[in-house]
Amino acid sequence: MKEVLSAIDLIVIGISRIIDTGIFVITSVATTEKFCLAVVLSYILAKISLCFCGNFYAELAYIFPIIGSTYNYIYMLMKKLIAWTIG
């Protein structure tokens, strides 16, 4: 596969991940004083679901490299009505 990300793209992705982690940490610290276990479990489940979602889009981008939106991915995999409903 051809490399398409430059060094600047990778730096921006890294910075956005740091900001994302900071937001999750700040909100979890603020809410764990009242709802400790529920907050921890919800963040764990959210991160797991985000990993699955990221893997799903990576697989679709590998299978259909020309298209790039959710509507187009669902349109290629399913029917037009389902794609219109989702997209």
C-alpha positions as CSV (number, residue, x, y, z in Angstrom):
1,M,0.0,0.0,0.0
2,K,1.1,3.5,-0.7
3,E,1.9,5.8,2.2
4,V,-0.4,8.8,2.3
5,L,0.2,10.4,5.7
6,S,2.9,12.9,6.1
7,A,4.8,13.8,9.2
8,I,2.5,16.7,9.9
9,D,-0.5,14.5,9.6
10,L,0.9,12.1,12.2
11,I,1.8,14.9,14.6
12,V,-1.8,16.3,14.3
13,I,-3.2,12.8,15.0
14,G,-0.9,12.4,18.0
15,I,-1.9,15.8,19.4
16,S,-5.6,15.1,19.0
17,R,-5.2,11.8,20.8
18,I,-3.6,13.6,23.7
19,I,-6.4,16.1,23.9
20,D,-9.0,13.3,23.6
21,T,-7.3,11.5,26.5
22,G,-7.2,14.7,28.6
23,I,-10.9,15.2,28.1
24,F,-11.7,11.7,29.2
25,V,-9.5,12.0,32.2
26,I,-10.9,15.3,33.4
27,T,-14.5,14.2,33.1
28,S,-13.8,10.9,34.7
29,V,-12.0,12.5,37.7
30,A,-14.8,15.0,38.1
31,T,-17.6,12.4,38.1
32,T,-15.9,9.5,39.9
33,E,-16.5,11.2,43.2
34,K,-20.2,10.5,42.9
35,F,-20.6,7.6,40.5
36,C,-17.3,5.7,40.7
37,L,-17.9,2.3,39.3
38,A,-20.6,3.2,36.7
39,V,-18.3,5.9,35.2
40,V,-15.3,3.6,35.0
41,L,-17.3,0.9,33.3
42,S,-19.0,3.3,30.9
43,Y,-15.6,4.7,29.8
44,I,-14.2,1.2,29.3
45,L,-17.2,0.2,27.2
46,A,-17.0,3.4,25.2
47,K,-13.3,2.9,24.4
48,I,-13.9,-0.8,23.4
49,S,-16.8,0.3,21.1
50,L,-14.6,3.0,19.5
51,C,-11.9,0.5,18.8
52,F,-14.4,-1.7,17.0
53,C,-15.8,1.2,15.1
54,G,-12.3,2.3,14.0
55,N,-11.4,-1.3,12.9
56,F,-14.7,-1.4,11.0
57,Y,-13.9,1.8,9.0
58,A,-10.3,0.7,8.4
59,E,-11.6,-2.6,6.9
60,L,-14.1,-0.8,4.8
61,A,-11.4,1.7,3.6
62,Y,-9.3,-1.3,2.6
63,I,-12.1,-3.1,0.8
64,F,-13.5,0.0,-1.0
65,P,-10.5,2.4,-1.3
66,I,-12.2,4.9,-3.7
67,I,-15.2,5.9,-1.5
68,G,-14.9,7.6,1.9
69,S,-18.2,8.4,3.5
70,T,-20.5,6.3,5.7
71,Y,-23.3,6.5,3.2
72,N,-21.1,5.1,0.4
73,Y,-19.8,2.3,2.6
74,I,-23.3,1.2,3.6
75,Y,-24.5,1.6,0.1
76,M,-21.9,-0.8,-1.2
77,L,-22.6,-3.3,1.5
78,M,-26.4,-3.0,1.9
79,K,-29.3,-1.5,0.1
80,K,-30.0,2.1,-0.9
81,L,-32.7,2.6,1.7
82,I,-30.6,1.5,4.6
83,A,-27.7,3.7,3.4
84,W,-30.1,6.7,3.1
85,T,-31.4,6.0,6.6
86,I,-27.9,5.8,8.2
87,G,-26.1,8.5,6.1
